[in-house]
Amino acid sequence: MRNRGHVIACDVSEGRLKRAAERFRRAGLHNIETRLLASETDRWVKRHRGLYDRVLVDAPCSGTGTWRRNPDARWRTLEAGLETLLPQQARILASAARLVKPGGRLVTATCSLLPDENEAQVEAFPAAHPGFRVVPVRVVAPEVTGSAHPDHLALTPARHDTDGFFAAVMERGASIKMSEAGNV
Ligand SMILES: C[S@@+](CC[C@H](N)C(=O)[O-])C[C@H]1O[C@@H](n2cnc3c(N)ncnc32)[C@H](O)[C@@H]1O
């Protein structure tokens, strides 16, 4: 965005937001406001529903895509437990969807290799939020080629010699009424 527009970085961790603000300063970015949320049901989300052109969700995930750099993380991942992470990811995604304006886009990204955290979350989303449809990443970013998934961005250490990374784009219908868009 070249320091233009207005970006709001939300987290439930004050420490994370402070560290992020330091990174923004070091990078010379002046268009980012930080916002501490109590949870995905924070009233701030309700007050700002339907206001944002783009919403990026970088929810807690297993981090399995970073295992080649952080081999010890596999033991921490097992502690965190997918049975906790999967519903938390779905709740955060549903909450973030409320912020997207009609015609706006919701992008979800993980550093996970696990289909349950990636494709399965994205496939389940439009059923609960009929106002949204998946937009293939190749449409949004034609310069991105070689993804391991036909619609989403999927990078794997084996195929791309990068960390494992996943991103999907969903667009809210331009004419959809807020009340029709599921969970809003
Ligand atoms: C994968 S990390 C994202 C880190 C972030 N991109 C950064 O650079 O600091 C996932 C983050 O989600 C935060 N989180 C957990 N539950 C949340 C919620 N309900 N709303 C917003 N953020 C949440 C965690 O505190 C954690 O910082």
Ligand as a Chemical Component Dictionary entry (heavy atoms), coordinates in Angstrom:
data_LIG
# 
_chem_comp.id                   LIG 
_chem_comp.type                 NON-POLYMER 
_chem_comp.pdbx_formal_charge   0 
_chem_comp.three_letter_code    LIG 
# 
loop_
_chem_comp_atom.comp_id 
_chem_comp_atom.atom_id 
_chem_comp_atom.alt_atom_id 
_chem_comp_atom.type_symbol 
_chem_comp_atom.charge 
_chem_comp_atom.model_Cartn_x 
_chem_comp_atom.model_Cartn_y 
_chem_comp_atom.model_Cartn_z 
_chem_comp_atom.pdbx_ordinal 
LIG C1  C1  C 0  0.223  -16.527 13.493 1  
LIG S1  S1  S 1  0.179  -15.287 14.715 2  
LIG C2  C2  C 0  0.094  -13.821 13.775 3  
LIG C3  C3  C 0  1.240  -12.923 14.070 4  
LIG C4  C4  C 0  1.188  -11.578 13.356 5  
LIG N1  N1  N 0  1.099  -11.719 11.917 6  
LIG C5  C5  C 0  2.414  -10.778 13.727 7  
LIG O1  O1  O 0  3.248  -10.534 12.877 8  
LIG O2  O2  O -1 2.536  -10.444 14.911 9  
LIG C6  C6  C 0  -1.465 -15.444 15.300 10 
LIG C7  C7  C 0  -1.885 -14.302 16.221 11 
LIG O3  O3  O 0  -3.297 -14.381 16.446 12 
LIG C8  C8  C 0  -3.526 -13.798 17.704 13 
LIG N2  N2  N 0  -4.894 -14.094 18.102 14 
LIG C9  C9  C 0  -5.380 -15.154 18.764 15 
LIG N3  N3  N 0  -6.718 -15.041 18.925 16 
LIG C10 C10 C 0  -7.093 -13.882 18.322 17 
LIG C11 C11 C 0  -8.345 -13.204 18.145 18 
LIG N4  N4  N 0  -9.466 -13.702 18.608 19 
LIG N5  N5  N 0  -8.342 -12.029 17.480 20 
LIG C12 C12 C 0  -7.196 -11.512 17.002 21 
LIG N6  N6  N 0  -5.978 -12.114 17.134 22 
LIG C13 C13 C 0  -5.939 -13.275 17.789 23 
LIG C14 C14 C 0  -2.420 -14.359 18.562 24 
LIG O4  O4  O 0  -2.194 -13.571 19.709 25 
LIG C15 C15 C 0  -1.229 -14.315 17.591 26 
LIG O5  O5  O 0  -0.486 -13.135 17.747 27 
# 
loop_
_chem_comp_bond.comp_id 
_chem_comp_bond.atom_id_1 
_chem_comp_bond.atom_id_2 
_chem_comp_bond.value_order 
_chem_comp_bond.pdbx_ordinal 
LIG C1  S1  SING 1  
LIG S1  C2  SING 2  
LIG S1  C6  SING 3  
LIG C2  C3  SING 4  
LIG C3  C4  SING 5  
LIG C4  N1  SING 6  
LIG C4  C5  SING 7  
LIG C5  O1  DOUB 8  
LIG C5  O2  SING 9  
LIG C6  C7  SING 10 
LIG C7  O3  SING 11 
LIG C7  C15 SING 12 
LIG O3  C8  SING 13 
LIG C8  N2  SING 14 
LIG C8  C14 SING 15 
LIG N2  C9  SING 16 
LIG N2  C13 SING 17 
LIG C9  N3  DOUB 18 
LIG N3  C10 SING 19 
LIG C10 C11 SING 20 
LIG C10 C13 DOUB 21 
LIG C11 N4  SING 22 
LIG C11 N5  DOUB 23 
LIG N5  C12 SING 24 
LIG C12 N6  DOUB 25 
LIG N6  C13 SING 26 
LIG C14 O4  SING 27 
LIG C14 C15 SING 28 
LIG C15 O5  SING 29 
# 
